[in-house]
Amino acid sequence: MLVNEIMTPKEKLITVSPMATVREVLKLMKTHKVRSIVVEKTTPSGAYGLVTFKNILQSIVAQDGDIDLLNVYDIAATPAISVSSVLDVKYAARMMVTSSIKRLLIIDNNELHGILTMSDIIESLMASME
């Protein structure tokens, strides 16, 4: 099974500008009930990023940051860790487990195609058992 068969497609992802404030990201996360948001690249040769609850907790709670003064580019993981859409899911899963990664962006030719999460993989496994 390939990553593109179980990933969440780009059309369903929430994206944000690197210049957005952390407050804006938190509002998006609450509105869309998601735990991560893709950070758009700023140039065609730029890199996509990812901002998660963990990034926010580290910068706001642990380091006493201000959610109105910090921008997404200050806290996002850029470049985000990514794999190809035509990679076998078992290799993506192995990478996620060994590196303690919960989400991988799916990028081909430096263009975003989706995201693969641990939940996507588990749901696929459960569906195959039925």
N, C-alpha and C positions, 0 to 999 in steps of 0.2 A: 504494500500500500504506500502511495506517495503522499507527501505533505499536502499537496494541493487538493487532495481528496477529503481531508478532514479539517483543514485550516478554516479560520473565520476570514471571509473575503474582505478585501479593502473597502467595499461599499458599506459594510456594517461597522467599520472602525470609526472611532471619534479621533479627530486630529486637532492639533492646536499649533499656533505660531510659536516660535521660540521666544517671541517678545511678549507673550501673554503673561499675566501675573499668576502667581501661585493661587491666589483667591479665585481667579477665573477657572483654573484647572479644577479646583475643588468643587466649584459649582457644576462644571461639566460632568465630573465623576458622580456627583450626587444625582443630577438630573437623569443621566443615562445608566446609572447603577453599574458602573464599571470600576475596576481597580487599577487600570492603566490607560494612558492616552498616548497616541503616537505623536511625536514632535516632527512637524514638517521640515523638510530640508530647505535651506535658503537659496541654494543655487543648484543648477542641474547636476553639478559634480559634487554637491554637498552630501551630507550623511543624515539619515533619519535618526531620530532619537526616541526614547521612551521615558515617560515619567510615570512613576508608580506611587502607591501609598508609602512604600518604604523610602523612596527619595524624599517625599514630603515630610515624613516623620523625622528623618535624619536631619534635614535642613531647618525645619521649624521648631520641633520639640527639642531635639538633642542639642542643636546649636543656637537656640534662641533667635532664629530668623524671623523676619516680619513678612507675613503673607502678601502684604501690599507693596513691599519694596523689592522682593525677590521675583525675578522673571524665570520663566521655564528654563531658559538656557543656563541659568545658574545652578539648577538642581537636576536636570535631565541626564540620563545616561546616553551620551552621544559620542561615537556612533553606537547604536543599539546592536546587540548581538543578533546576527541573522543567518538564515540558511536559504537555500534555493527551494523553489516550489516543487522541483522534481527529485528531491532527496527522499530516500526511503524513510518512513516514519521511525523505524527502529533506530536509525542513526541519530535522528533529531532527539528522540527520547533518551538515548544513551548520553548524548551531549548535555541534555537538561539535567539528568540525574547526577552525572559525575561532576558537573560544574555548579550545581544548585541553582539552576535557572528555571524560573517558572514560565517565562514567555520568550518566544523567538519571533522576530519580525521575518516575514517571508519576502525576500527581495531578489529579483532577477534583473540584470542589466541596470542596477542602481535605481530601479523603480519598485515601489511598494506594491505587493500583491495581497498581503494579508498578515495575519498573526497566528501563531500556533501556541496554544497554552497546554499546560498539564491537563486541564479539564477536557480539552478537545481530544486528547489522546485517551484518557480514561473513558470518556463517553463512547468513543469508537470501539474500545475494547469491550465495554458492556453491551453495545449493540451487536457485536459479532458473537457474543455468547447466547443471544436469543435465538 
